[in-house]
Amino acid sequence: MDLIDGMSYIIILFSLGVFYWFGRFTMKLIKQHYDIYPLLYDLEESEKKKKQ
């Protein structure tokens, strides 16, 4: 195996790792987006209590 082949495999594996990490990060952001509504409701309720 040449040095070029080895470097190519390393770059490809690194790229796949980055894509996998980015996909997991994106899924976490999507889950947080869907979970924000109860937090917004609690924030609104606490603001209503402050105004009273």
Secondary structure as UniProt FT lines:
FT   HELIX           3..34
FT   HELIX           36..51
//
